[in-house]
Amino acid sequence: MNATFQGLDLFSSGPHRVVTRPRELSIVANFQLNLPGSGSTIIGVSDWEVVIEGRLVALTSSALRTLREGFVELITDPATSGELVLPDGFSYSSLYITRYEETGLVAKGRTKSVGYRATFRNK
């Protein structure tokens, strides 16, 4: 099973892997908040951040461009959230894509491919 976002099969053209960034407490030193005394204050929990790294693979340059646009069109203002379903069936119900970047040059041969990294965060 491949990962999907908003019901779209963005990731199946090539191999991909999912990395979940640590979820942690945000802690700020009291002096930065103009609070008296030493110590620190918990100001909240960090957002979930899920990164999918992989390769987009297509037979033609035009088809590769279409795969790229599938990601880029999801980066909107205001952000539109959706469900991210991972290959193991686990899902995040309210994530939005915050970044899409390509890693490396387009490899040209019988197929065209390029590495990518897509970052999703919760709302």
N, C-alpha and C positions, 0 to 999 in steps of 0.2 A: 504494500500500500504506500502511496506517495502522500506527502503533505499537501494540504489544500488551504487556501485563504479565501474567505467570502464565497466558498463553493467553487472557486476557480482552480484549475489544475495548472499552476504556474511552474511547478518544479519537476515534472516528469520527463522533460526532454533530455535530461542527463542526470548523472549522479548528484546527490546532495546529502548534507548532514545537518543535524540540528544541534545547536549549542544553546543551553539556557544559562544566562548570566546569573550570578548570585543575587538573591534577594536579601536585603540587609536593612538594618536600622540606620537611619540618618542621624548622626550624632554631631553636635556642634559645641565647641568650647564655650563656656558661659561668658567669657570676656568678649566673644564675637557677637553675642546677643545683648551686650551691655548689662549683664546680670552680675550681681555682687558675688564674691567668693570664687574659690577655685572649683574645678569640676566641669561637667558637661551636661547637656540637656538633649534628650531624644526629641527630635522634631517630626518623626514619622517613619514610615516604611518606604523603601525605594520601590519604584515601579518594576513589574516583571519586564525583562528584556529577553527576547528570543531571537537568535541569529541563525539564519539558514544560509549555508555556504554551499555552492555547487557549480555546475557548468550548464550553460544553455547550449543545446546542440540542435542544429538544423541542417537541412540539405542545401539551402541557398542563403545568400546574404539577406535577401528580402524576408525569408522566413525567420532568420535570426533577429532581424529588426522588429518583427511582429512580437517575438517572445520578449524582447527588451521592453517594448512599449507596454506590454501587459503589466509589468512592474511599475513603470514610471507613471502610468495613468492612475494608479492607486494612491499616489502621493498627492493629496489634495489639501486645500485650505478652505473651509475647515476640514479637519481629518475625518474620514469615515471609518468607523470601526467595523470589525467583522470577526467571525470565528476562524481561528487558525487550528486546523486538525493535523496533528503530527502523524508520522508513519505508524506509530504504535497504537494509534487510536485515541491518545490523550488529546484533549482540546482545551483551548483558551477561548472564552466566549466573547471577550471585548478587547481585542487588540487592534492596533492600527499600524500601518507601515510608516516608519519614520525616515528610512534611508535605504537607497538602492545604489550600490556601487559595483563597478566592474573591476575585476582583478586580473591584470595582465592583458596581453594583446589577443586579438581574434586569431585563433588557429585556423588555417585554411588547408584543406585537403579534400577528401571525398565529402566530408561534412565541414560545416563552419561551427566553431564553438568559442565561447568566452566564459571565463570564470566570473562569478558574481557573489555578492554578499548582501542579503536583505535583512534589515533590522526591524523588529516589531516590538512595540511597547503597549502596555495596558493604559486604558483611559482613566 
